[in-house]
Every structure is written in structure tokens, then in C-alpha cells.
Amino acid sequence: MVENQSGTFDIGGDLTVKRLGFGAMRITGEDIIGEPDDVENARAVLKRAVELGVDFIDTADSYGPGVSERLIGETLDTERDDLVVATKGGLLRNTEADWLPHGDPDYLRNAQLCSRDRLRMDPLDLYQYHRPDPDTDFEESVHALAEMKDEGLVRHVGLSNVSVEQLDRARDIVDIATVQNQYNVANRDAEAVLEACENYGVGFIPWFPLAAGSLDDVAGIDEVAANHDATPHQIALAWLLRHSDVTLPIPGTASLDHLEQNVAASAIELTAEEYEQLT
């Protein structure tokens, strides 16, 4: 049986999760709007992920919007002690499938309440600010999340799509448990943020961990994949797990086969030479 062998990380110091998680963006409709074409398949993927030892699931209120959170809340026991569910707030959607930053503190407080209801969680394990809003003072948005934590509405606070400077400003206000930025073997623009997370003991959640399938420019990845009788996508996940002890990759999929392949990647051990070749 495929089994999650990714090791563990303590989110916020007290939520122990296996490092290979599941990103629940793809269990929605086209353009991440509306319900998926096959709702029962989406439920099956969520259940299978937990069966395979995935105990960290990441979603957002903007996925659907609301659809991903609702399916998770309806399908899984989100309050079980051995499952951590993270969500995000701070992006609006429309029928054109745009992603519109909205960091108004009152909006974030309202969005958090809606997420709690859809996910059937009290409190939320990890609530992340999805993207800084250029029209809202960053500190005001973070203060809203800090207040939610003080009030016991969320256990831990995270950030997404931030710079090192923004991370430092946020840490002056509240303990930051995780940062979620785009990062993968093909795109390391957020390397400085990852290094800061390592220094602070903050979990780093790389979104697009498989580079959205675009791994052709990664020199040697096909060769390394052949060495392990694996796919390049599996090697990309193995590289992320090897690259830093604070990385928490969350590959997302609506396919049961791809889910099992992703979890199986946690057992791949790259040699020092393979790792250096890819790095």
C-alpha cells in the first residue's frame, strides 16, 4: 500500500503533521469556480488522501468560492485530533474567475466566520492571509488575524505570497506559523523567504509544488526519474522534501491515481549527486 513517509513538522510548535500534505484547490470546477464535474470523485479523493496518511489539508475560501471548504467539511471529520486543516482568506472571486485582493479587517473577520461554518471547525487550525492587498494597510490586515487568535477563533496564523520584509513586519504583531509562497524545483524566486522561514522555525508551504506540470527546463530531472522508476513530478516532490526540513508541499489533484503517485513520492530518497544535479 502507498503510505505517506514524508517525516513530520510541528506547525506553530504544537500541530504535528506529515510534511507531504494535500492542496484542495483542484476539487472544484473549471477555473476554480463552482462545483467539480464529479462531486463524488472529489469526496473520494479527500477520503483516500486521509487513508494514505495525509494529515495536513490546505484550502481557501476563494476556491469555488466556498466549494472546496464545504466539500472538506461535509466529507471529513475536520475536528479529529490527527487531522490539520488550513484555510486562507483575503481574495475575492467573480464570474470572470479573477483573483482580487481584499484585506479589509472587517472582511477578513467575516470571511473567517464563513470558513469556520463551511469547514465545521471550531477553532480553525491555521488561518492564512491569502495575499497582501495594495489598498489596505498590511499591518491592519495582520492585526485582524492576531485578534482572531487572541479570541480563540483560530489556533495559528499564516501568511501567503509575502516577502521577507512583510514576514518580519507580521512577526512583530503575531507569531507566524507558516508562509505559503510559489516555489518548486523550477521556480525558486522565493528562496530568501524559505531561508527566513528556516531561521525562524516557520513552516514553508510551496504552492505550485509541481510547477503546474512545467518541468521541462529542469536539467536532469528525466534522468533522475528514470533512476527511480518514477515520474518527473514525483522527483519534484522528493526534491522539495529533501531541500529543506521546513517545506510542507501540498500537491493538489482531482485524480485518485495522481494522488497515490504524489504520496508515493514521499518514499523516494534522492542521492546526494541527484539532489545536487537538480539543485
N, C-alpha and C positions, 0 to 999 in steps of 0.2 A: 504493500500500500504506500502511496505517496504520503510523505509526512514533512511537516514544517520543521526544518533543522537549522534555523537561522540564528540561534542564540537569542539572548534576551537583552532588553534595555528597560530601565526604570524611568518612565515618563513622570517628570515632576518629583522624582525620588521615591514614589510610592505606588505607581501603576506599572507593574511588571508585565511587559508584552514580548512576544516573539518578534524579532526585528522585521521579518517579512510580513507585511500586512496586506490589506485589500482596499483598493480605491473604488468607491461605489458610484463614480460618475457615469459609467457606461451602462448601468441598469436602468437607463431612461430612454426616451425616444430620440429620434434624429435631431442633431444639433443640440442635444442635451435639453430638449424641450418635450414635455408631455410624457406619457407612459411608454414603456418599451412595447415593441410589437408582440412579444410573448411574455406576459407578466409571470406566468408560472415558471418559465425558464429562469427569469430573473430571481425569483424566490429560491429556485433550486440551486442557483449559483451561490447565493448567500448562505444557504444551509450547508452546501458542500464545502465552502471555504472554512466554516467553523469545524466541520468534521475533520478537515485536513490539518487542523491545529492552528489556523489563523485566528488570533485573538485580538487583533487590532484592525478596526474598520474605520475608514475615513470617508466622510461625505461632506455635503454643504447644502444650505437651504436653497442655493441657486441652481442646483441640479434638478431640473424638472420644470419650473422651480417647485420644490417641496416633494417631488415624486420619490427621489432616492431616499430621503429621510423617512417618508411614510412607509415605503416598502420594507425598509430595515425594521422600523418599529412594529409593523404588522407580522413580520416573518420570524424575527429573532427575539430571544429573551434578552433585551438590552440591559437589564439590571442585574444579570448574573455576575458573580464576582470575578469570573475568569474571562470576561469579555470587556474590552475597552472600545467605546465608540466615540470618535471625534467628529465634530462638525464645524462649519465656518459660517460667518455672517459678514455682510458688507458689500455684496454685489446684487444689483437688480437685473432682471431679465425682461425681455419684451418679445413680441411675436416675430421680430427680425433676428432673434437669437443673439442680440448684443449682450455684452457683459459690462454693466455700468456701475462704477464705484459709488457707494453711498455709505459714508462712515458717520453720519449724524448719530450722536449718542442715543437720542431717544429712539431712533430707528433700530439701532443695534440691540437695545433693551427689548424692544418689541419682537425683533427677529429671533432673539434667544428664547423668548417665551414660546413662540411658534415652533421652534426646533424641539424644545422640550416636549411639547404636546405630540408632535409627529413621531418623534423617536421613543416616546413613552419612557422618558428618563427623568429622574429627579434625585440628584442634580445631574447636569451634563458632565461627562468625564473630562472632556477637553474642548474648549470653545476658542476658535481661532478667528482673528481678524483677517478677512479674506484678501483684501488689497487696500493699501492706503488710498484715501480719497483726496485728490488735489484741492477740492473745495471745502474740506473740513480739516481743522487743526488736528494733526496726528495725535498729539498728547491727549486731546479731548476724547478721541475715539478709544484710546488705550485706557484712559481713566474710567470709561464706561464699563470696560471688561473687568478692570480691577474692582469696581464696585460690585459687579455681579459675583465675583469671587468672594468678596468680603461678606456679601449677603447669603452665601451658601448656595447660589443658583448654579455655579459651575465649580468644578474641583480645581481645574488648571486652565491657564490662559496660554494661547499660542498666537503666533503671527504667521503671515503668508505674504510672499512677494515683497520682501523688505531688504534694505541694505544693512550693512554693519552699523552704520550711523543710526538708523532707525531702530535697530535692535537694541543698541546701547541706550537710546532715549527711552524706549519702552521699559527696559530693565530698571531704570531709575524710578519707575512708577509701580511696577508689579513684577513678581517672579514670572519669567517666561519659561515655559516647559518645553516648547517646540517651535521650530521655524520650518515653514514649508515653502520652498522655492523650486523653480525649474532647475533640474540638474540630472545629468546622466553621463555615460561614458563618452558621448559625442558632444555634449554641451556642458562646459564646466565654468560658465560665466560667474556662477555663484560660489566659486571656490573660497573666496575670502569670507563669505558668510558661513560656509561649512567650517572653516578653521576657527571662526569666532565661537561657533556652537561647541566645537571640541574643547576650546579653552574654558567655556562656561559650564560644560556638562549638560548642554541643551540638546534635545533630540532634533535631528535634521531629517525632514520628510521630503525626499526629492520627488516632485511631481514630473510627469512625463519620464518615468524611470527607464522606459524602453525607447525613448527618443521618438515616440509616436511611430515606431517602426522604421525610422530612418537611420539605419546603422551602416549604410554602405561606405561612408567615409572613415569608419573606424578601422585603421590599418591592422590587419592580422586577426580580426575577430572571427572570420570564417574558418581560418586555420585552427584557432583555439577551440572553436565549437566542434570541429571535426575530431580534435584530440579527445574530446569528452563525449562524443556521440550525442551532442546537444545542439540546440538551435542558437543562433546569434543572440536572440532575445534572452535566452536562459543565461548565456555568458554575460550579457549586460547586467543582469540582476546579480549574478555571482560577483562581478566586479564591484558593484555598489556595496555589497555586504563586506567585501574584503577591504575596500578603500578606506573605510572609517568605522569605528565602533559605535558612532552615534547615528549612523544612517538608518532610516526606517523606510525602506522602499515600499510603495503601495501600488503595485501594478493593478490596473483595472481591466476587466473584461466582462463580456456577456456570454462567454463560451465556457462550458464545463471543461472541454479539452484544454483550452488555453489556461484555465485556472490551475489545472493539475500540472501542466508544464511549468507554470510560474512557481508553484510551490516546490516542485522537484528541483528547481534551480538552487534552492537553499542548501542542497546536499553537494553541490559542485565545489570542489576545492581547487582553485587555480594554483598552479605552481608559481614560484617567485618569478621565473622567467616569463611566464604567460602574463602575470599581472603587470610586470614592467613593460612588456610589449604593448599592452593595451593602454597603459598609463602614459 
